[in-house]
């Protein structure tokens, strides 16, 4: 098929959604695209893997809210299967994104979001002081994502969410002992207090130090691995 003369399934779906129309049946898609039903199903499976659509027996083909996260995670899981240490390159990208968008994000945080950050910190310390210790993985993720959510930047949020999903899927675990956990969450508390008092530069410095702790921990881990 000449891809220039006929739309791909993805472009067809995008145009259908943009025009506010419902997505037709597989048979009709085949007619509109000049494809066999088998070819439509193959392309539809790609769209489903990317979580662009849901295919259900009773409701048919339904478009889902767009996020680039499924595409990033799908490709990145393949890369991490080849080289698990690529997670740290992703971590570096996440650090730079958070630092770059810090000032734009924190000034948009409302009272509700700031209070939510405080609740997340309380929950994290409750888990740390539990016996046995519970690593506050969800709180760590939620704390960072909450700061940048008010930007309403779909791609930024998708990238940040992708990192946390991939990191939690990996076997990497930082801050598994109480001292390390308390240290990192003390910095989260400093970040929160700086945001709460609108001392954003102080918060930026605490975030930067928090990231430096991670880099130091990673270097120590690598050193032990190769000694």
C-alpha positions in Angstrom: 0.0 0.0 0.0 1.2 3.5 -0.8 1.4 5.1 2.6 1.3 8.6 1.0 -2.0 7.9 -0.8 -3.8 6.1 2.0 -3.9 7.0 5.7 -2.4 4.7 8.3 -4.7 3.3 10.9 -3.1 5.6 13.6 -3.7 8.7 11.4 -7.2 7.5 10.6 -8.0 7.1 14.3 -6.5 10.5 15.1 -8.6 12.2 12.4 -11.8 10.3 13.5 -11.3 11.5 17.1 -10.5 15.1 16.0 -13.7 15.2 14.1 -15.7 13.8 17.0 -16.8 10.7 15.2 -17.0 7.2 16.6 -14.6 4.5 15.3 -16.2 2.1 12.9 -16.0 -1.7 12.9 -12.9 -3.6 11.8 -14.7 -4.4 8.5 -15.4 -0.8 7.8 -11.9 0.2 8.8 -10.7 -2.3 6.2 -12.8 -0.8 3.5 -11.8 2.8 4.4 -8.1 2.0 4.5 -8.1 -0.5 1.7 -6.8 -3.3 4.0 -7.8 -6.8 4.8 -9.4 -7.4 8.1 -6.3 -9.3 9.2 -4.1 -6.3 8.4 -6.5 -4.0 10.3 -6.4 -6.3 13.4 -2.6 -6.3 13.2 -2.4 -2.5 13.1 -5.1 -2.3 15.8 -3.0 -4.5 18.1 -0.2 -2.0 17.8 -2.6 0.8 18.8 -3.8 -1.3 21.7 -0.2 -2.0 22.9 0.4 1.8 22.8 -2.8 2.2 24.8 -4.3 4.5 22.2 -7.5 2.4 22.0 -9.4 -0.2 23.9 -11.1 -3.1 22.0 -14.0 -4.6 23.8 -16.7 -7.0 22.6 -19.7 -4.9 23.7 -18.4 -1.4 23.2 -16.2 -1.9 20.1 -13.1 0.2 19.6 -12.8 3.1 22.0 -10.1 5.8 22.1 -8.3 6.3 25.4 -6.8 9.6 26.7 -3.5 10.1 25.0 -0.2 9.5 26.8 3.2 8.9 25.4 4.1 6.8 28.5 3.0 3.4 27.0 5.2 3.9 23.9 8.2 4.9 26.1 7.8 2.0 28.5 7.3 -0.5 25.7 10.5 0.5 23.9 12.4 1.1 27.2 11.6 -2.3 28.6 13.2 -3.9 25.5 16.3 -1.7 26.0 16.5 -2.6 29.7 16.3 -6.3 29.0 19.4 -5.8 26.9 21.2 -3.5 29.3 19.6 -3.0 32.8 22.1 -0.2 33.6 20.3 2.1 31.1 17.9 2.8 33.9 20.5 5.2 35.3 20.7 7.1 32.0 16.9 7.5 32.2 17.4 8.7 35.8 19.8 11.3 34.6 17.3 12.6 32.1 14.6 12.7 34.8 16.9 14.8 37.0 17.6 17.3 34.3 13.9 17.6 33.5 12.9 18.2 37.1 15.6 20.8 37.6 14.8 22.6 34.4 11.1 22.8 35.1 11.4 23.4 38.8 10.8 27.2 38.8 7.9 27.0 36.4 6.2 24.2 38.3 6.5 25.4 41.9 5.0 28.8 41.3 1.9 27.1 40.0 1.3 24.8 43.0 -1.9 25.6 44.8 -2.7 25.2 48.4 -4.3 21.8 47.8 -1.2 20.5 46.0 1.1 21.8 48.8 -0.9 20.2 51.5 -0.9 16.9 49.5 3.0 17.1 49.5 2.8 17.3 53.3 0.5 14.3 53.5 2.9 12.3 51.3 5.8 13.1 53.6 3.8 12.1 56.7 2.9 8.8 55.0 6.5 8.2 54.0 7.9 8.7 57.5 5.1 6.5 58.9 6.3 3.6 56.7 10.0 4.3 57.5 9.3 4.0 61.2 7.1 1.0 60.8 8.5 -2.4 62.0 9.4 -3.9 59.7 10.3 -0.9 57.6 8.1 -0.4 54.5 10.0 1.4 51.7 7.8 4.3 50.6 8.1 3.7 46.9 4.6 5.1 46.0 5.2 8.2 48.2 8.6 8.9 46.5 6.9 8.7 43.0 3.9 10.7 44.1 5.9 13.4 45.8 7.9 14.2 42.6 5.0 13.9 40.2 2.8 16.1 42.3 5.2 19.0 42.0 5.1 19.0 38.2 1.5 18.1 37.5 0.2 21.7 37.6 2.2 22.5 34.5 -0.3 20.4 32.5 2.5 19.4 30.2 1.4 16.0 28.8 4.7 15.0 27.4 6.7 16.1 30.5 4.3 14.2 32.8 4.4 11.1 30.6 8.2 11.1 30.6 8.4 11.5 34.4 5.7 8.8 34.9 7.5 6.5 32.6 10.7 6.7 34.6 8.9 5.8 37.8 7.1 2.9 36.2 10.3 1.5 34.7 12.3 2.1 37.9 9.8 0.3 40.0 9.7 -2.6 37.5 13.5 -2.9 37.6 15.4 -4.7 40.4 17.1 -1.4 41.5 16.3 -0.4 45.0 17.7 2.8 46.6 17.4 3.7 50.2 16.5 0.3 51.6 17.9 0.9 55.1 16.4 3.2 57.7 19.3 5.7 57.8 19.3 6.2 54.0 15.5 6.4 53.9 15.4 9.1 56.7 18.2 11.0 55.0 16.5 11.2 51.6 13.1 12.0 53.1 14.6 14.7 55.3 15.5 16.4 52.0 11.9 15.8 50.7 10.8 17.6 53.9 13.2 20.5 53.2 11.8 20.7 49.6 8.2 20.7 51.0 9.0 23.4 53.6 10.7 25.6 51.0 7.7 25.3 48.7 5.2 25.9 51.5 7.1 29.1 52.5 7.7 30.1 48.8 11.4 30.0 49.2 11.9 28.3 45.8 15.6 28.7 45.5 16.1 26.9 48.8 13.8 24.2 47.5 15.8 23.9 44.3 19.1 23.5 46.3 17.5 20.8 48.4 16.3 19.0 45.2 19.8 19.3 43.7 21.4 17.9 46.9 18.8 15.1 46.9 19.9 14.1 43.4 23.6 14.3 44.4 22.9 11.8 47.2 21.5 9.4 44.6 24.6 9.9 42.3 26.9 9.2 45.3 25.0 6.1 46.2 25.1 4.8 42.6 28.9 5.4 42.4 29.4 3.5 45.7 27.3 0.7 44.4 29.2 0.4 41.1 32.5 0.5 43.0 31.5 -2.4 45.2 30.2 -4.3 42.2 33.6 -4.2 40.4 36.0 -4.5 43.4 
